[in-house]
Every structure is written in C-alpha cells, then in structure tokens.
Amino acid sequence: MRWIWQQPDWPDFHYDNRALDDRELEFRISSERLAGRFEALPMASQEDATIDLMLAEAIKTSAIEGEDLDRESVRSSLLSLITSDTLPDNSDQKAAGAASLLVDVRKNWHASLTHDLLGKWQSMAVPEQRYTPILRGAYRNDPSPMQIMSGPYGREKVHYEAPPVTQVPDEMTGFIGWYNQTSPSNRDTKIPGIARAGIAHLWFEVIHPFDDGNGRVGRAIADHALSQSLGYPTTACLATAIEGGKKSYYLQLEKASRGSLDVNAWLDYFADRVIKAQEIAREEVDFVLAKARFYETYGDQLNDRQARMVSRVFAEGRKGFEGGITTRKYEAITKCPNRTASRDLSDLVAKRIIVPLPGGGRTTRYELAVVEPAGFGLEKK
C-alpha cells in the first residue's frame, strides 16, 4: 500500500505523547510571555504588531505555494479589514483573499469546523478567476487522480496521490468530526495542542479535498487548532517558520503521506516549526516596540523627506533595509537631488538618528539607530 489513506486502519494515527511534552510546555509558556509582551505595547502599536504579524503570514503562506503577493496591497487589505471589516475599493484580489483568510481564521478561532467554513476559507485562498475550471467553495469533483508531481513533461515524478473524488465527502466528514470532538472545549479530550494541530494539518493535506488552496487552508487549520489550545488567537508565525525551510516541509509531508500511520517524525518536525514560529513572532513584536520607541525619541526631529525615508526602512520589517541606507537610495525614495540627500543624511548622522554600517567600501551605508528602553541609552544594532 503506497499511501497512508490506503492502510486498513486509516485514519488511526498513532504517536508518543511523551515525546512532545517538553515542546508542548515550551509552547504554552512562550505563548503566555508573547501575549504579555503584546499587551504591554501601546494600543496603536498593538494594531501595528497585529498587522505586521498577519502581513508576514499572508506573504509567506502564499510564497510556500510559489505565489508572490504585493506587500502594500496585503497591508492595505489587512488594515481595512481590521479597522472597518471591509476591503478597500479596487483591491488586489489575491492580496485581499490572503488577508481575508487570515482575519477570518483569527475571528473564528473558537468556532467548530464545518464544510461551509472550510469552503469559505478556500474561496478566500483562491480568488475567482475567469476561464478556469477550479472549483471555489466546494470539494473537488474531477474524477481524474489528484496528484502532486514535479519534473518535466513525460518524466514527471509523483510525490503524492490523494484519495479518489468519490471518497472525499466521507473523508472530510470524518476529519471534521474528529477535529470538533477533540476540541479543548471538550473535557474528555486528551490530545496536546501541538499534536492536534499537527495531525489536523497532515490529515487535511492527505485528503487534499479542494482543486486548489489546500496548503493555505491546511495551514489555516493548524493556526485555528493552536489558537483553540491556547484559548485565544495565536500570534505565532507558523507559515513564516515553514517557508524558511520550504523544501523540508514538503519532504516531511511526503514522508508522512506514505507507509505507516506512525506520525512521530511528522509531529517532531511540526513541533519544531511551532516553536520557531513563536520566536519569529517575538522578534516581530520587539520590532514594533523598537519602532514605537524610535518615533517617540526622534519623530519630531525629522523633516518630511527624512520621515519618508524612515517610514520606507521600517516598511521592510524586522530584517531591515537590504544593503543599508545610501545617498542614492535616499534620492530615489524622497525624489530629491543629490545635494539635498547628502545634507539630510549628514543631519541625521549628527543627531545620531542613523549610524554608519561597517565595511561599506566607497559607498557609505547607514542604518537606523536603536533606541533602548529608558536608562540604557543608544547603541547600534
């Protein structure tokens, strides 16, 4: 039997609960600390942090599927959905769909899964397109095999084949029933949060119920399960953690989809990604806090051009402005002549708002100074 759904005891997954004990405890402690860190932010910064975290997730969960989204379009959609529960006029459909999915999963973290809810999420993940046979909001109905393949035409390698279309409705009914019965709100449940989220993600991907969008919906289900285990929406960046090692993710899914129903290796991998996701979220929250401190300290010392440049640097997120700030980049961002750019940068250096990067060669490169909490002064990043 090639695939796990062909096993006679499918879907009786088995694993060693004790193997996840340490990471389950770490997950809960880290989540509480992260929530405390988040709540310590000023209200405006909490909104910024929420949008930045969801922005990264929207970009990365699509990147895992090889799809690039426009960062500013996603940000605009997230901001509009969070503040007014509507999408901007003439919004980019892919960006709007990715943003809508994340917001809806966060809003409905406590809800039970249903066929309709999953169909709704898939419709968000796969915006309507003309001249495409892809079903939206409904399970696949094409009788031909659903296969994941790679390689050139005629020499394709089949990495996985999902259950036939005739089995999908029953398979999904069984999956949804298990998911809701194992909810932490059910006092009889004894499945640790990470194990439940990891099994739910794998199980859904094995069924592969939709024509498209299975990966994005499957990761949304994992986030939903982690949120239910905590009792509040998770801020962990699971898709971001997965995208950083995308090849490993697909390899682990492929391995888990073959052979036995022992999922210890898959859960070991998944637990590591969950912990990594929390580390990323903590860095994102710290970045937002650093940005707030920066503007509190220097906001009133920036002219319009300098403020535009600083905003552009912060828009790059926690990884910073690639290659640093240079006179040429400053000119491009602010649309000013070279002399003005040089004068503005010299002013920022004199005020210690920017500091030179080492090893810049003939071109001087700068980065924004880091404002430490009160009592620690300034230092370079």
C-alpha positions as CSV (number, residue, x, y, z in Angstrom):
1,M,0.0,0.0,0.0
2,R,1.6,3.2,-1.2
3,W,-0.3,5.9,0.7
4,I,-1.4,6.1,4.3
5,W,-5.1,6.6,3.4
6,Q,-4.9,3.1,1.8
7,Q,-4.0,1.5,5.2
8,P,-6.7,-0.8,6.7
9,D,-6.5,1.2,10.0
10,W,-6.7,4.6,8.3
11,P,-7.1,7.2,9.9
12,D,-5.9,5.8,13.2
13,F,-2.8,7.9,13.7
14,H,-0.5,6.9,16.5
15,Y,2.3,8.7,18.2
16,D,4.2,9.0,21.5
17,N,2.6,11.7,23.6
18,R,5.6,12.0,25.9
19,A,7.9,12.9,23.0
20,L,6.1,16.3,22.7
21,D,5.9,17.1,26.5
22,D,8.8,19.5,26.6
23,R,7.8,21.4,23.5
24,E,4.2,21.5,24.5
25,L,5.2,23.1,27.8
26,E,7.6,25.5,25.9
27,F,4.8,26.4,23.5
28,R,2.4,27.3,26.3
29,I,5.0,29.3,28.4
30,S,6.2,31.1,25.3
31,S,2.7,31.9,24.2
32,E,1.9,33.4,27.6
33,R,5.1,35.5,27.5
34,L,4.4,36.6,24.0
35,A,0.8,37.6,24.9
36,G,2.1,39.6,27.8
37,R,4.7,41.3,25.6
38,F,2.0,42.1,23.1
39,E,-0.4,43.6,25.7
40,A,2.5,45.8,27.1
41,L,2.6,47.6,23.8
42,P,0.7,50.9,23.4
43,M,-2.7,50.4,21.8
44,A,-1.6,51.9,18.5
45,S,1.4,49.7,18.5
46,Q,-0.7,46.6,19.2
47,E,-2.6,47.3,16.0
48,D,0.7,47.7,14.1
49,A,2.0,44.5,15.6
50,T,-1.1,42.6,14.6
51,I,-1.0,43.9,11.1
52,D,2.8,43.2,10.7
53,L,2.4,39.6,12.0
54,M,-0.5,38.9,9.7
55,L,1.2,40.6,6.8
56,A,4.2,38.3,7.1
57,E,1.9,35.3,7.4
58,A,-0.1,36.2,4.3
59,I,3.0,36.8,2.2
60,K,4.7,33.6,3.4
61,T,1.8,31.2,3.2
62,S,1.4,32.2,-0.4
63,A,5.1,32.0,-1.1
64,I,5.1,28.4,0.1
65,E,2.8,27.7,-2.9
66,G,5.1,29.7,-5.2
67,E,2.8,32.8,-5.4
68,D,4.1,36.3,-4.8
69,L,1.8,38.9,-3.3
70,D,2.1,42.7,-3.4
71,R,3.1,43.6,0.2
72,E,1.4,47.0,0.2
73,S,-1.8,45.6,-1.2
74,V,-1.9,43.0,1.5
75,R,-1.2,45.6,4.2
76,S,-3.9,47.8,2.9
77,S,-6.4,45.0,2.9
78,L,-5.5,43.9,6.4
79,L,-5.7,47.4,7.8
80,S,-9.1,47.9,6.2
81,L,-10.5,44.6,7.4
82,I,-9.2,45.1,11.0
83,T,-10.4,48.6,11.3
84,S,-13.7,48.6,9.3
85,D,-14.4,45.0,8.5
86,T,-14.4,45.9,4.8
87,L,-12.0,45.6,1.9
88,P,-10.6,48.7,0.1
89,D,-12.2,49.6,-3.2
90,N,-10.5,48.1,-6.3
91,S,-8.3,45.9,-4.0
92,D,-5.9,43.3,-5.5
93,Q,-8.0,40.1,-5.4
94,K,-5.1,37.8,-4.4
95,A,-3.9,40.1,-1.7
96,A,-7.5,40.7,-0.5
97,G,-8.1,37.0,-0.4
98,A,-5.0,36.2,1.6
99,A,-5.8,39.0,4.1
100,S,-9.4,37.9,4.4
101,L,-8.4,34.3,5.2
102,L,-6.1,35.3,8.0
103,V,-8.6,37.7,9.5
104,D,-11.4,35.2,9.3
105,V,-9.4,32.4,10.9
106,R,-8.4,34.8,13.7
107,K,-12.0,35.9,14.2
108,N,-13.4,32.4,14.2
109,W,-10.7,30.7,16.3
110,H,-13.2,29.4,18.8
111,A,-15.7,28.1,16.2
112,S,-16.2,24.5,15.2
113,L,-15.0,23.4,11.7
114,T,-17.8,22.8,9.2
115,H,-17.8,22.0,5.5
116,D,-19.1,25.5,4.8
117,L,-16.4,27.3,6.8
118,L,-13.7,25.3,5.0
119,G,-15.3,26.2,1.7
120,K,-15.4,29.8,2.7
121,W,-11.7,29.7,3.6
122,Q,-10.8,28.0,0.3
123,S,-12.7,30.7,-1.6
124,M,-10.6,33.3,0.1
125,A,-7.4,31.5,-0.6
126,V,-8.3,31.1,-4.3
127,P,-9.9,34.3,-5.7
128,E,-12.3,34.0,-8.6
129,Q,-10.6,33.9,-12.0
130,R,-12.0,33.8,-15.5
131,Y,-11.6,30.9,-17.7
132,T,-10.5,28.4,-15.0
133,P,-12.2,25.1,-14.1
134,I,-11.1,25.4,-10.5
135,L,-14.0,24.9,-8.1
136,R,-14.3,27.5,-5.3
137,G,-16.0,26.8,-2.0
138,A,-16.7,23.1,-2.9
139,Y,-14.8,19.9,-2.7
140,R,-13.2,18.7,-5.9
141,N,-15.4,16.7,-8.3
142,D,-13.0,15.9,-11.2
143,P,-12.7,12.0,-11.4
144,S,-9.1,12.1,-12.6
145,P,-6.5,11.4,-9.9
146,M,-5.4,14.4,-7.7
147,Q,-1.6,14.1,-7.8
148,I,1.3,16.3,-6.6
149,M,4.0,16.0,-9.2
150,S,7.3,17.6,-10.3
151,G,9.7,17.2,-13.2
152,P,9.5,17.8,-16.9
153,Y,6.6,16.7,-19.1
154,G,6.8,13.0,-19.8
155,R,9.2,12.3,-16.9
156,E,7.0,13.6,-14.0
157,K,7.6,12.2,-10.5
158,V,4.5,11.6,-8.4
159,H,5.1,12.7,-4.9
160,Y,1.6,12.0,-3.7
161,E,-1.8,10.9,-4.8
162,A,-4.9,11.9,-2.8
163,P,-8.0,9.7,-2.2
164,P,-10.3,9.5,-5.2
165,V,-13.0,12.1,-5.5
166,T,-15.7,9.6,-4.5
167,Q,-14.2,9.3,-1.1
168,V,-13.7,13.0,-0.4
169,P,-17.1,13.8,1.2
170,D,-16.9,10.9,3.7
171,E,-13.2,11.6,4.4
172,M,-14.0,15.2,5.2
173,T,-16.9,14.3,7.4
174,G,-14.7,12.0,9.4
175,F,-11.9,14.6,9.6
176,I,-14.3,17.4,10.7
177,G,-16.0,15.1,13.3
178,W,-12.6,14.2,14.8
179,Y,-11.4,17.8,14.9
180,N,-14.5,19.1,16.7
181,Q,-14.7,16.1,19.1
182,T,-11.0,16.7,20.1
183,S,-11.6,20.4,20.7
184,P,-10.1,21.6,24.1
185,S,-13.6,22.7,25.0
186,N,-14.5,19.0,25.2
187,R,-13.4,18.0,28.7
188,D,-12.8,14.4,27.5
189,T,-10.1,15.4,25.0
190,K,-6.6,14.4,25.9
191,I,-4.7,15.4,22.8
192,P,-1.9,18.0,23.4
193,G,-2.3,21.2,21.4
194,I,0.7,20.7,19.1
195,A,-0.2,17.1,18.4
196,R,-3.8,18.1,17.5
197,A,-2.7,20.9,15.2
198,G,0.0,18.8,13.5
199,I,-2.4,15.8,12.9
200,A,-5.1,18.1,11.7
201,H,-2.8,19.7,9.2
202,L,-1.4,16.4,7.9
203,W,-4.8,14.7,7.8
204,F,-6.3,17.6,5.8
205,E,-3.4,17.6,3.3
206,V,-3.7,13.8,2.9
207,I,-7.3,14.2,1.9
208,H,-6.5,17.2,-0.3
209,P,-10.2,18.0,-0.7
210,F,-10.1,21.1,-2.9
211,D,-8.9,21.7,-6.5
212,D,-6.6,24.4,-5.2
213,G,-5.7,26.2,-2.0
214,N,-5.2,23.0,0.1
215,G,-1.9,24.2,1.5
216,R,-3.1,27.6,2.6
217,V,-6.3,26.2,4.1
218,G,-4.4,23.4,5.8
219,R,-2.0,25.9,7.5
220,A,-5.0,28.0,8.5
221,I,-6.5,24.9,10.2
222,A,-3.2,24.4,12.1
223,D,-3.4,28.0,13.3
224,H,-7.0,27.5,14.3
225,A,-6.1,24.4,16.3
226,L,-3.2,26.1,18.0
227,S,-5.5,29.1,18.9
228,Q,-8.1,26.7,20.4
229,S,-5.5,25.0,22.5
230,L,-4.4,28.4,24.0
231,G,-7.9,29.8,24.4
232,Y,-7.1,33.0,22.3
233,P,-5.8,33.7,18.7
234,T,-2.2,32.7,18.3
235,T,0.3,35.3,17.2
236,A,2.8,32.7,16.2
237,C,4.1,32.9,12.6
238,L,3.7,29.3,11.5
239,A,3.7,29.9,7.7
240,T,6.8,32.2,8.1
241,A,8.6,29.5,10.1
242,I,7.6,26.9,7.5
243,E,8.6,29.0,4.5
244,G,12.1,29.4,5.8
245,G,12.6,25.7,5.1
246,K,10.0,25.0,2.4
247,K,11.8,22.0,1.0
248,S,11.9,20.3,4.4
249,Y,8.2,21.0,4.8
250,Y,7.3,19.3,1.5
251,L,9.7,16.4,2.2
252,Q,8.2,15.8,5.7
253,L,4.6,15.9,4.3
254,E,5.6,13.5,1.5
255,K,7.3,11.1,4.0
256,A,4.3,11.2,6.4
257,S,1.9,10.5,3.5
258,R,3.5,7.2,2.7
259,G,3.6,4.0,4.7
260,S,2.5,3.6,8.3
261,L,0.2,5.8,10.4
262,D,3.0,6.4,12.9
263,V,3.3,10.2,12.8
264,N,6.1,10.7,15.4
265,A,8.6,12.0,12.8
266,W,6.0,14.4,11.3
267,L,5.0,15.8,14.8
268,D,8.6,16.2,15.8
269,Y,9.2,18.4,12.7
270,F,5.9,20.2,13.2
271,A,6.6,20.9,16.9
272,D,9.9,22.5,16.0
273,R,8.2,24.8,13.4
274,V,5.7,25.8,16.1
275,I,8.4,26.8,18.5
276,K,10.3,28.6,15.7
277,A,7.1,30.4,14.8
278,Q,6.9,31.9,18.3
279,E,10.5,33.1,18.1
280,I,9.7,34.9,14.9
281,A,6.5,36.4,16.5
282,R,8.5,37.6,19.4
283,E,11.1,39.3,17.1
284,E,8.2,40.9,15.2
285,V,6.7,42.3,18.4
286,D,10.1,43.6,19.6
287,F,10.5,45.2,16.2
288,V,7.2,47.1,16.6
289,L,8.2,48.2,20.1
290,A,11.6,49.4,18.7
291,K,9.8,51.3,16.0
292,A,7.5,53.0,18.6
293,R,10.5,54.0,20.8
294,F,12.3,55.3,17.7
295,Y,9.4,57.6,16.8
296,E,8.9,58.7,20.4
297,T,12.5,59.8,20.5
298,Y,13.1,61.1,17.0
299,G,9.8,61.6,15.4
300,D,9.7,65.4,15.9
301,Q,13.3,65.8,14.6
302,L,12.6,64.5,11.1
303,N,11.8,66.7,8.1
304,D,9.3,65.4,5.6
305,R,11.9,63.8,3.4
306,Q,13.6,62.1,6.3
307,A,10.3,60.9,7.7
308,R,9.5,59.4,4.3
309,M,12.9,57.5,4.3
310,V,12.4,56.3,7.8
311,S,8.9,55.0,7.0
312,R,10.3,53.2,4.0
313,V,13.0,51.5,6.1
314,F,10.5,50.4,8.7
315,A,8.2,49.1,6.0
316,E,10.9,46.4,5.2
317,G,10.2,44.8,8.6
318,R,12.4,43.2,11.2
319,K,15.1,42.1,8.7
320,G,15.8,45.7,7.8
321,F,16.6,47.6,4.7
322,E,18.8,45.4,2.4
323,G,22.2,46.9,1.8
324,G,21.5,49.8,4.2
325,I,20.6,53.4,3.5
326,T,22.7,55.1,0.9
327,T,22.6,58.6,-0.7
328,R,21.4,57.1,-3.9
329,K,18.5,55.2,-2.2
330,Y,17.6,58.3,-0.3
331,E,17.3,60.2,-3.5
332,A,15.1,57.5,-5.0
333,I,12.8,57.3,-2.0
334,T,12.4,61.1,-1.4
335,K,12.7,62.2,-5.1
336,C,15.3,64.9,-4.1
337,P,18.6,66.0,-5.7
338,N,22.0,64.5,-4.5
339,R,23.0,67.7,-2.6
340,T,19.8,67.6,-0.6
341,A,20.1,63.9,0.1
342,S,23.7,64.4,1.4
343,R,22.6,67.3,3.6
344,D,19.7,65.3,5.0
345,L,21.8,62.3,5.8
346,S,24.5,64.4,7.4
347,D,21.9,65.9,9.6
348,L,20.6,62.5,10.6
349,V,24.2,61.4,11.4
350,A,24.8,64.5,13.5
351,K,21.6,63.8,15.5
352,R,22.7,60.1,15.9
353,I,19.4,59.0,14.2
354,I,21.4,57.0,11.7
355,V,24.8,55.3,12.2
356,P,27.3,54.1,9.5
357,L,27.5,50.4,8.7
358,P,30.9,48.9,8.8
359,G,32.6,47.7,5.6
360,G,30.7,50.0,3.3
361,G,33.5,50.4,0.8
362,R,33.5,53.5,-1.3
363,T,29.8,54.0,-0.6
364,T,28.8,54.9,2.9
365,R,25.8,52.9,4.1
366,Y,23.7,53.7,7.2
367,E,21.2,52.0,9.4
368,L,18.7,53.5,11.9
369,A,19.9,53.8,15.5
370,V,18.2,51.5,18.0
371,V,16.6,53.3,20.9
372,E,17.0,51.2,24.0
373,P,14.5,51.3,26.9
374,A,14.9,54.3,29.2
375,G,18.1,54.1,31.2
376,F,20.1,52.2,28.6
377,G,20.8,54.9,26.0
378,L,21.6,54.4,22.4
379,E,23.6,51.7,20.6
380,K,24.0,50.3,17.1
381,K,22.0,47.3,16.0
